[in-house]
């Protein structure tokens, strides 16, 4: 017999299968594509989770993350906050009302979990900006490897 968590996860869309509108020129889909790539690349995801575990120690469970939020959710919300320069009320609103973000946070369509501003702030604030910068650098290096170009080649203008 399956546990409740296993049965519940059947109704959650895997992050790799979330459809992101890449025709949209807003910043949000670009962040989603990066998070989706990060989640899909197991080696890269392990590096990121190790960075987070090493830097966030206060009241955290190294397997699940912080009380009220797992590591993945902390990372997604911290990335949204920094990447979009959102304040906490706006981050709270988007985390409760943006359907694709809810899927990225691993909530099912019928999941009515409500993020309070306080729980978001308590969790996101524990992830230092320096760690987000290290994660960003890992993603940039991975992107350069995927593009098979040297950083200086990307800076040149086409002739």
N, C-alpha and C positions, 0 to 999 in steps of 0.2 A: 504494500500500500504506500502511496506517495504521501510525503509530508505536505502540510498546507503551503509552505514556501515553494515546493516543487510544482504543486498544482497551480498556484498563483502565477508562477513564471511562464506557464503555458500561454497566458493571455498577454504577455509583454512582447512587443515586437523587438526582435534583435536589432541592435544598433546598426549592424551592417546592412539591414534591409530598410532602414528609414529612408524614404524618398525625400531628397532635398532639392528644392527648386533652384538650380544653378543658373537659371536665366535671370533671376532676381539680382539686381546690382547692390542690394543692401548688404551691410556688414554681417548680419546674422547668418545667412546661408554660408558665407565663407568660413565663419567660425565653426559651423556645424560640419562642414566638409573636413576641416582639420581635425576636429574631435572624432569624427567617424573613422578617419584614417588611423588616428592614434589608437582607437579602441580595436580596430581590425588587425593591427600589427602587434602580435603578442609580445615580441621581444621589446619593442619600443614601449608598449604599455607597462611591462614589468620594470623597465628602467625608470619610468615616470613614477610608478607606485612606490618603488624603492626610495626615490628622492623624497617623496611625500612622507613616507614612514620615518625616514631618518630626520626630517626637519620638524615634524609635528608630533610632539610627545605628550603634551598636556591633555589629560583626560581622554586619550585616544586608545582604541583597541586596534592593534596592528593588523588584525585580519579584516575588520569591518569598517574602520574609520572612526568617526566622532559620534557621540550620542546624538541621535536624531538624523544622522546623515552618513552614508557610506563614502568611501574615498572618491569613487567616481563622481558622485553628486557634488562633493566639495570641489573637485577639479572643474567640472562643467560650470558651476555657478561662479567660481573664481575667475575662470576664463571669460565668461560673459561679462562679469563686472569690469575686469581690466580691459578686455578687448573693445568694449562698447562705451567705456567710461561712464557706467551707470552708477547712480547712488543706490542705497539699499531699498528705498520705497519703490523705485522703478524696477530693480531686480526682483523684488517680491512680486510685483504685478506681472511681469513677464513670466516668472517661474510658475505662477498659478494659472495663467491664461493663454500662453502660447503653446499651441498643440504640438508642434514639432519639438520644442524645447522639453515639453513634458515627456515625449517619447525618448528624447536623448537622456533624460534623467531616469529612464527606465520605469515610467509609470504607465500602466495600461490605460486604454481609452476610457474605461469606466472608473479608474482610480481617482478618487476625490481628495487625495491627500492635499492639505493646505500648508504651504510654507508661510511661516510668520517672519516678519522682518527680523525679529530677535534671533531666531534659530539660524537664519541665513547669515546674519552678521557674526554670530558667535563661531560659526563653522568656517566661513570664508576668511575672517580676520586671522585665523590661526595658520593659514597658509601664507608664508612670507612672500613678498613680491620677488625677492631674490630666487626663490624656488620656481615661481612662475616664469621668470626670465630664463632659468636653466632649462625648464621644460620647453620653452619657446625655442631656445638654441638647439635642443635635440631635434625638434620638428623641422627647423630650418636645415640642419645638416642632413636629415632624412630626405627632405624635399630636394636638396641639391643632388643627393645621390640618385634619387629617382629620375631627376631631370638629366643626369649625367653631364652636368656642366660645372665648370669652376665658377666660384662667386664672381670673379672679375669679368667673366664672359657674360654674365647676366646684366652687368652694369653698362656694357657697350650698347650704343645706339645702332640700330640697323642701318646699313649704308644705302 
